[in-house]
Amino acid sequence: MSEFLNTGIYQRLCRALTVTTDAGAIGLYLAFLFLCLLVPYLLGSINSALIVSRLLYHDDIRRHGSGNGGTTNMLRIYGVKAALLTFFGDVLKTALSVLFAFCMLGAGWVGHGFALNASAYLAGLFCILGHIFPIYYRFRGGKGVLCTAVVIGMLSPWVLLIEVVIFVATVAITKYVSVGSMLCAAVYPLFYSALIRALFSSTAPGGIILLIFTIAALLLWKHRPNFQRLRNHEESRISFRRPAPAGEQEIAAPPKDENRDEQNNESADGGSDREGRDA
């Protein structure tokens, strides 16, 4: 199975069809590459947060909190159960997207779990794009942080380990998920390049580095509202307490009008005085 995922259907099909010309091989490769972009985008467009919020709560998560269709907003608005369902749904669709690219064009594993086939990184990128701009939901989705983490874990697991440590430490100190996400996105290309050099004594392929920078820049761009809220001290801190159901508000008693009470007391006193004079 690992050998099949490492080489993919493309190479086997070329041998089976005895494709000998460069034009035939390139045409077949482009067809497979197109599928590695289309299928992950369509899978990424399946937004787990929107599905869970509509099925379980008959609501749209994008109407609440940060307006983001992702795991963190689900945790804030609906609680741990909804967040876990969203988490597993997003992990599944991203893993399937990368596995699809492995099956089509191969992983190109070179050791230590690193895959160096650019098609797998393209599949991951288009799954993230589908999550952020889902075609099924008017191109309004999440920020793609969890999808990016799954892509990193499947293509460079040691990088994910470092990123998780940075993320957990940052969130534990600041209580801001957005700060941890932005920091991890910023250092992703740096740690990837450093580990490739340390483990293989060579530089990472330029095409893959370009795709990694694109993913990191996309995540930072999607966090612009968070950065602005942080500057204004308006960003919400993470909490694992069970929130009140979305849209449910306490009905407060009307404020006491002290002026009206004074007028009523004066009227009552005046009425008592008049009654006393009449008597």
C-alpha positions in Angstrom: 0.0 0.0 0.0 2.8 2.4 0.9 4.5 1.7 -2.4 1.3 2.4 -4.3 0.8 5.7 -2.5 4.4 6.7 -3.1 4.2 6.2 -6.9 0.5 6.7 -7.7 -1.8 5.6 -10.5 -0.1 7.9 -13.1 3.1 5.9 -13.3 1.4 2.6 -13.4 -1.0 3.8 -16.1 1.8 5.1 -18.2 3.4 1.7 -18.1 0.2 -0.1 -18.7 -0.7 2.0 -21.7 2.9 2.0 -22.9 3.0 5.8 -23.2 6.2 6.5 -25.0 5.9 10.0 -26.3 6.5 13.1 -24.2 3.3 14.7 -25.4 1.2 11.7 -24.3 2.9 11.6 -20.9 2.5 15.3 -20.3 -1.2 15.2 -21.4 -1.9 12.4 -19.0 0.0 14.1 -16.2 -1.9 17.4 -16.7 -5.2 15.5 -16.6 -4.3 13.9 -13.3 -3.0 17.2 -12.0 -6.3 18.9 -12.8 -8.1 16.2 -10.8 -5.6 16.8 -7.9 -6.8 20.5 -7.9 -10.5 20.0 -8.5 -11.3 17.1 -6.1 -9.5 18.7 -3.1 -11.2 22.0 -3.7 -14.7 20.4 -3.8 -13.8 18.4 -0.7 -12.5 21.5 1.1 -15.7 23.3 0.3 -17.7 20.9 2.5 -17.7 23.1 5.6 -18.2 21.0 8.7 -19.0 24.0 10.9 -21.9 25.0 8.8 -23.2 21.5 8.5 -23.1 20.9 12.3 -24.6 24.3 13.1 -27.5 23.7 10.7 -28.2 20.1 11.6 -27.9 20.3 15.3 -28.8 23.9 16.1 -30.8 25.0 13.0 -28.6 28.0 12.7 -25.7 29.4 10.7 -22.4 29.7 12.7 -21.4 32.6 10.5 -24.0 34.8 12.1 -22.4 34.6 15.5 -19.1 35.3 17.2 -16.3 36.1 14.8 -18.5 35.2 11.8 -16.0 32.5 11.0 -17.1 29.0 9.9 -14.4 27.1 11.8 -13.6 25.0 14.9 -12.7 27.9 17.3 -15.9 29.8 16.6 -17.9 26.6 17.1 -16.3 26.1 20.5 -17.1 29.7 21.6 -20.7 29.6 20.4 -21.9 26.0 20.8 -19.4 24.3 23.0 -17.0 21.3 23.0 -19.3 18.8 21.3 -19.9 21.0 18.2 -16.3 21.9 18.0 -15.2 18.2 18.1 -17.6 17.3 15.3 -16.3 20.2 13.3 -12.7 19.2 14.0 -13.1 15.6 12.9 -15.0 16.7 9.8 -12.3 19.1 8.7 -9.5 16.6 9.4 -11.3 14.0 7.4 -11.8 16.1 4.3 -8.2 17.4 4.3 -6.8 13.9 4.8 -8.9 12.6 1.9 -7.7 15.4 -0.3 -4.0 14.7 0.3 -4.5 11.0 0.0 -6.3 11.5 -3.3 -3.2 13.3 -4.6 -1.0 10.5 -3.3 -3.2 8.0 -5.3 -3.1 10.0 -8.4 0.5 11.2 -8.7 2.3 9.7 -5.7 3.7 11.1 -2.5 7.4 11.1 -3.3 8.4 10.2 0.2 12.1 10.8 0.8 12.4 9.7 4.5 11.4 11.0 7.9 7.8 11.2 6.7 8.6 14.1 4.3 6.7 14.0 0.9 8.3 16.0 -1.9 5.8 15.7 -4.6 4.5 19.2 -5.4 1.1 17.8 -6.5 0.4 16.8 -2.9 1.1 20.3 -1.7 -1.1 21.7 -4.5 -3.9 19.4 -3.4 -3.5 20.6 0.2 -3.5 24.2 -1.0 -6.7 23.8 -3.0 -8.4 22.0 -0.1 -7.5 25.0 2.1 -8.9 27.3 -0.6 -12.1 25.3 -0.7 -12.4 25.6 3.1 -11.9 29.4 3.0 -13.9 30.0 -0.2 -16.5 27.2 -0.3 -18.3 27.0 -3.6 -21.4 25.5 -1.8 -21.7 28.3 0.7 -21.3 31.5 -1.4 -17.5 31.5 -0.9 -17.8 32.3 2.9 -16.0 29.7 5.0 -13.4 29.4 7.7 -9.7 30.5 8.0 -8.1 27.2 7.1 -5.9 26.8 10.2 -6.9 23.2 10.9 -6.8 22.2 7.3 -3.3 23.6 7.1 -2.3 21.6 10.2 -3.5 18.4 8.6 -1.6 19.1 5.4 1.6 19.8 7.3 1.1 16.6 9.3 0.7 14.4 6.2 3.5 16.0 4.2 6.1 16.9 6.9 5.1 15.5 10.3 8.2 16.8 12.1 7.3 20.3 11.2 3.8 19.8 12.6 5.3 18.6 15.9 7.2 21.9 16.2 4.2 23.9 15.2 1.9 22.2 17.8 4.4 23.0 20.5 4.5 26.7 19.5 0.7 26.9 19.1 0.0 25.3 22.5 2.6 27.4 24.3 1.3 30.6 22.7 -2.3 30.0 23.4 -1.5 28.9 27.0 0.3 32.2 27.6 -1.9 34.6 25.7 -5.3 32.8 25.7 -5.6 34.0 22.1 -6.1 31.2 19.5 -5.6 33.8 16.7 -2.1 34.7 18.0 -1.0 31.1 18.0 -2.4 30.6 14.5 -0.7 33.7 13.1 2.6 32.8 14.7 2.6 29.3 13.4 1.7 30.5 9.9 4.6 33.0 10.0 7.2 30.4 11.0 6.0 27.5 8.9 8.2 28.2 5.8 11.2 28.9 8.1 11.0 25.6 10.0 10.2 23.6 6.9 13.3 24.9 5.1 15.5 24.4 8.3 14.4 20.8 8.8 14.9 19.9 5.2 18.4 21.2 5.4 19.1 19.5 8.7 17.7 16.1 7.8 18.8 15.8 4.2 21.7 18.2 3.9 20.0 19.9 1.0 17.6 22.7 0.2 13.9 22.2 -0.3 12.6 22.3 -3.9 11.7 25.8 -5.0 8.2 24.9 -6.1 7.3 23.4 -2.8 8.8 26.4 -0.9 6.6 28.7 -3.1 3.5 26.7 -2.2 4.3 26.8 1.5 4.8 30.5 1.4 1.5 30.8 -0.4 -0.3 28.8 2.3 1.3 30.8 5.1 0.5 34.2 3.4 -3.1 33.0 2.9 -3.6 32.2 6.5 -2.1 35.5 7.7 -4.3 37.4 5.2 -7.4 35.7 6.6 -6.5 36.7 10.1 -6.5 40.5 9.3 -9.8 41.0 11.3 -8.2 39.2 14.3 -5.1 41.4 14.1 -7.3 44.5 14.1 -9.3 43.3 17.1 -6.1 42.5 18.9 -4.9 46.1 18.3 -8.2 47.4 19.6 -8.1 45.0 22.6 -11.4 43.5 21.4 -10.3 39.9 20.5 -12.1 37.1 22.4 -10.0 34.9 24.6 -10.4 31.1 24.5 -12.6 29.4 27.1 -13.7 25.8 27.5 -16.8 26.7 29.6 -20.0 25.7 28.0 -21.6 28.8 26.4 -25.2 29.7 26.4 -27.0 28.6 23.2 -26.6 31.1 20.4 -29.2 33.7 20.3 -30.4 33.1 23.8 -30.3 36.1 26.0 -31.4 36.8 29.5 -34.4 39.1 29.7 -33.3 41.8 32.1 -35.7 43.7 34.3 -36.4 47.3 33.0 -34.1 49.9 34.6 -35.5 51.7 37.5 -36.4 55.3 36.7 -35.5 57.3 39.8 -37.0 60.5 38.5 -40.3 58.8 37.9 -40.3 57.4 41.4 -39.6 60.8 42.9 -42.5 62.3 40.8 -44.8 59.5 42.0 -43.8 60.1 45.6 -44.4 63.8 45.3 -47.8 63.2 43.7 -48.7 60.8 46.6 -47.6 63.4 49.2 -49.5 66.1 47.4 -52.6 63.9 47.4 -52.2 63.2 51.1 -52.0 67.0 51.8 -55.1 67.7 49.9 -57.0 64.9 51.6 -55.8 66.3 55.0 -57.1 69.9 54.1 -60.4 68.6 52.8 -60.9 66.6 56.0 
